[in-house]
């Protein structure tokens, strides 16, 4: 679930310059795993931002790539925040300045007042059993308080190097904020069969998958985004979040499908003709992502959501994926916290809780950056 692994460079000066969408896509396809937020198609989804694809070159050889979304600053229209969500796709194991200094020079020369990026690099990993123990321990309130997790030395080194050269960490409230989550949950798939994954789930997940099968829930792959969106809006009203409009999903589906027919898939779970759950799966290389989900308030007992999840996991295995990414969680293990139910649900898959380096800013024009930061604080980001 970590970053892609482009060719490494040593002791050479890298150059950053614009590349075409075709060059960008060719580079992405050569990597084992890339976030879908770093594909050229994502630029066509985020139409409210100006976008460009950039490449890192060692001589004439492209060794890295990134999708940059440019966000204008209110009252400073000629300056932008340059955002690389879950990217860029570079070798994060080496000297970071060799990669990020030419990026900063290019973006400053082209009107950016700051860069925000989210290195696809892990810092810590905790097993589902460790998460379960933490949820049951009254003395543990956060993932970061758990003993025995695995620490990634690359993540620690990236964090230290970013801080040393002036990057500023963006601390989202309990793992969620205006950007992308720092804590996620994922199910490793490499070298496993569907039976292995099922055995790794807790008893409740296995029972719910069996319940759906016995109840006759049918999961199909389709293109009825209107049906998905109607259920998604219902879910938003029930769970108190703001839904995205239907045109957003229509654009997302069309853009990702145009880039690769298997990039995005809609799953629809029905029971006796009634739509009880729907999900969107996005896949880039060996990385499968549960991107969006919706469920009906009626017929909860037939477990349509578990049926959708199980179908997506099996299809991800069949496609040769190494990881099934359930996306964001918060760091809380406090049973009284409303977010604890989310991590409990995802931990039932038998996967891993993962902490990433998080999002970082590099101010390029400090006065404009401070004005932007103040503006965002006043509007609650």
Buried (B, 14 or more C-beta within 10 A) or exposed (E): BBBBBBEEBEEEEBEBEEBEBEBBBBBBEBBEBBBBBBBBBBBBBBEEBBBBBBBBBBEEEBBBBBBBBBBBBEEBEEBBBBBBBBBBBBBBBBBBEBBBBBBBEBBBEEBBBBBBBBBBBBBBBBBBEBBBBBBEEEEBBBBBEBEEBEEBEBBBBBBEBBEEEEBBBBEBEBBBBEBBBBBBBBBBBEEBEEEEBBEBBBEEBBEBBBBBBEBEBBBEEEEEBEBBBBBBBBBBEEEEEEBBEBEBBEBBBBBBBEBBEEBBBBBBBBBEEEBBBBBBBBBBBBBBBBBBBBBBEEBEEBBBBBBBBBBBBBBBBEBEBBBBBBBBBBBBBBEEBEBBEBBBBBBBBBBBBBBBBBBBBBBBBEEBBEBBBEBEEEEEE
